[in-house]
Amino acid sequence: MSKQQKPNKNNDLLRYAGLGGQIFVSLGLSVWLGLKADQWFGLPFPLLVWLFPLAVLTMMILKLIRDSSKKKKNDPD
């Protein structure tokens, strides 16, 4: 094992840990924004509280797939 492999694994760990935090914060903000938007539009049912987090989660999963597939394509192993 060379010295270059170990920092790459630590870098990947930090990147995916950061992505987990980003998902957590994004979902929280989207729920809050959905609550405020439902109140502002006066909807009798929580439509936007469900749609905003669903859209955020879908975008985050697509980002994760795109990032991980780029890693595999550029990986020399």
ZIZI-V776078 format. One record per residue. SS is DSSP state (H for helix, E for strand, C for the rest). PSI is psi in radians with two decimals (* if undefined). OMEGA is omega in degrees with one decimal (none if undefined). Layout:
ss=SS psi=PSI omega=OMEGA
ss=SS psi=PSI omega=OMEGA
This chain:
ss=C psi=2.32 omega=179.0
ss=C psi=2.94 omega=-179.1
ss=H psi=-0.34 omega=-179.0
ss=H psi=-0.46 omega=-177.3
ss=H psi=-0.66 omega=-176.5
ss=H psi=-0.83 omega=177.1
ss=H psi=-0.56 omega=177.5
ss=H psi=-0.70 omega=179.2
ss=H psi=-0.68 omega=176.4
ss=H psi=-0.66 omega=178.4
ss=H psi=-0.73 omega=177.4
ss=H psi=-0.72 omega=179.4
ss=H psi=-0.79 omega=179.2
ss=H psi=-0.65 omega=-180.0
ss=H psi=-0.78 omega=-179.0
ss=H psi=-0.51 omega=173.4
ss=H psi=-0.70 omega=175.9
ss=H psi=-0.63 omega=178.2
ss=H psi=-0.64 omega=176.8
ss=H psi=-0.75 omega=176.3
ss=H psi=-0.67 omega=178.5
ss=H psi=-0.71 omega=177.6
ss=H psi=-0.77 omega=-179.5
ss=H psi=-0.84 omega=-179.3
ss=H psi=-0.72 omega=-179.4
ss=H psi=-0.73 omega=178.3
ss=H psi=-0.70 omega=177.5
ss=H psi=-0.79 omega=178.6
ss=H psi=-0.66 omega=-179.3
ss=H psi=-0.62 omega=175.9
ss=H psi=-0.79 omega=179.1
ss=H psi=-0.78 omega=179.3
ss=H psi=-0.66 omega=176.9
ss=H psi=-0.70 omega=177.0
ss=H psi=-0.81 omega=-179.5
ss=H psi=-0.71 omega=180.0
ss=H psi=-0.68 omega=176.9
ss=H psi=-0.69 omega=177.7
ss=H psi=-0.73 omega=-176.7
ss=H psi=-0.73 omega=178.2
ss=H psi=-0.26 omega=178.9
ss=C psi=0.58 omega=-179.9
ss=C psi=2.39 omega=-179.2
ss=C psi=-0.24 omega=179.2
ss=C psi=2.69 omega=-173.9
ss=C psi=1.19 omega=-177.8
ss=H psi=-0.88 omega=-175.4
ss=H psi=-0.42 omega=175.4
ss=H psi=-0.49 omega=177.5
ss=H psi=-0.67 omega=-174.4
ss=H psi=-0.74 omega=-178.6
ss=H psi=-0.89 omega=178.0
ss=H psi=-0.58 omega=177.3
ss=H psi=-0.74 omega=178.3
ss=H psi=-0.74 omega=179.2
ss=H psi=-0.78 omega=-180.0
ss=H psi=-0.70 omega=177.8
ss=H psi=-0.77 omega=179.3
ss=H psi=-0.67 omega=179.6
ss=H psi=-0.68 omega=178.2
ss=H psi=-0.73 omega=176.7
ss=H psi=-0.69 omega=177.5
ss=H psi=-0.73 omega=179.2
ss=H psi=-0.74 omega=178.6
ss=H psi=-0.78 omega=180.0
ss=H psi=-0.76 omega=179.9
ss=H psi=-0.72 omega=-178.0
ss=H psi=-0.54 omega=177.8
ss=H psi=-0.55 omega=174.1
ss=H psi=-0.68 omega=179.4
ss=H psi=-0.75 omega=-179.6
ss=H psi=-0.64 omega=-179.4
ss=H psi=-0.65 omega=-177.8
ss=H psi=-0.09 omega=-177.9
ss=C psi=2.17 omega=-177.9
ss=C psi=-0.21 omega=-178.4
ss=C psi=* omega=none
